[in-house]
Every structure is written in structure tokens, then in C-alpha cells.
Amino acid sequence: ASEQELLSRKGLKRVSESYRFYEGETVVILCDSEWKGHDAIIKSVDDDQQRISIKPVLDIFSQDDDETLEMSLQRRDVAVYDYPSWDWDSEDDTYAPSDPRKKVLS
């Protein structure tokens, strides 16, 4: 299986050259390191979008102030979650809940 197929099975995709990272985004580390396959949070993005500073997510209790874990990677070293692209302006409301308040309040 190709790398793209393996990533796709895990719900991930490589970032295109036009992809714009943002601070706080969750990515998955792909480069060969002790953190390969781990989620990480983007701490900062270079102006040219080629390098990002990330911090691996150890678990939901990991301390956010431990800067020793921060590392700088190139955009090719990470993947992003491949969420379906919903067309929110579409007339097709197949995926829109009816009125969510009715379910909560009934």
C-alpha cells in the first residue's frame, strides 16, 4: 500500500503546498523520530508556512508549560486529519440536524 493509502486508512492526509497551518491545530508527526505517529499541537508557524513549531501531545493531562518537548519540523514532516469538506451553503441539508433544541429539551 502506498503512503497515501496508509494515511487515508487512518483518516489523515499530507498537506498540500497551498495548505495553511494555524496555531493550536492538531497534526500527526510523520518524520522518523521518537514521536512518529503521535498527535502534536502547532505552537507557531513560520511566515512562509514551511516550518512549524509543534509540541507532542502525551495525554490529556500533559502539562502545557513544558517547553522542552517543543520541536521545529518542516511541513512535509506532518499530516493533518482529513475531515470531510462540508459545503455549509449547500441547499442539501441531509447532514443538518432537524432542530437540535427539540431533542435536548423534549
C-alpha positions in Angstrom: 0.0 0.0 0.0 1.2 3.5 -0.8 1.9 6.0 2.0 -1.2 7.9 0.9 -3.4 4.8 1.3 -2.0 4.1 4.7 -2.6 7.7 5.8 -6.1 7.6 4.3 -7.0 4.5 6.3 -6.1 6.4 9.5 -8.1 9.4 8.4 -5.0 11.5 7.6 -3.6 13.3 4.6 -0.4 15.0 3.7 -0.6 18.8 3.4 -0.6 20.4 0.0 1.6 23.4 -0.8 -1.4 25.7 -0.5 -2.4 24.3 2.9 -2.3 27.0 5.7 -1.4 25.8 9.1 -2.7 27.6 12.2 -1.7 27.8 15.8 -3.5 25.3 18.0 -4.1 22.9 15.1 -3.6 19.2 15.8 -1.3 17.4 13.4 0.3 13.9 13.3 4.1 13.6 13.3 5.3 11.6 10.2 9.1 12.1 10.3 11.3 9.4 11.8 11.7 10.3 15.4 10.6 9.0 18.8 7.3 10.9 18.2 6.4 9.4 14.9 2.7 8.7 14.8 1.9 10.9 17.8 -0.5 13.8 17.7 1.0 17.2 18.2 -0.3 20.8 18.7 1.1 23.5 16.5 2.6 26.2 18.7 3.8 28.6 15.9 4.0 28.8 12.1 6.8 30.5 10.1 5.6 33.3 7.9 6.3 31.2 4.8 4.4 28.2 6.2 7.4 25.9 5.6 8.4 25.3 9.2 6.1 24.8 12.2 6.9 24.5 15.9 5.0 21.7 17.5 4.6 20.1 20.8 3.7 16.4 21.0 0.6 15.5 23.0 1.4 13.0 25.6 -2.0 12.6 27.0 -4.9 14.8 28.1 -3.2 15.5 31.4 0.2 16.6 29.9 1.4 20.0 31.1 1.2 22.7 28.5 4.1 24.7 30.0 6.7 22.0 29.4 8.6 23.7 26.6 11.4 21.0 26.5 9.1 19.0 24.2 8.7 21.6 21.5 10.3 20.9 18.2 10.5 22.5 14.8 9.5 20.5 11.8 9.0 21.1 8.1 5.6 20.9 6.6 6.3 17.5 4.9 7.0 16.0 8.4 3.4 16.1 9.5 0.0 15.1 8.3 -3.4 16.6 9.1 -6.7 14.9 9.8 -8.7 14.5 6.6 -12.1 15.9 7.7 -14.9 15.8 5.0 -15.3 19.2 3.4 -18.9 20.1 4.0 -20.5 22.7 1.8 -22.3 24.6 4.5 -24.0 26.8 2.0 -25.5 23.9 0.1 -29.2 23.5 -0.2 -28.9 19.8 0.6 -29.5 19.6 4.3 -29.1 15.8 4.5 -26.5 16.1 7.3 -28.1 19.0 9.1 -29.9 18.1 12.3 -33.5 19.0 12.4 -33.9 21.3 15.3 -31.3 20.2 17.9 -33.1 22.1 20.7 -36.2 19.8 20.4 -34.1 16.7 21.2 -32.3 18.3 24.2 -35.4 19.9 25.7 -38.0 17.2 25.0 
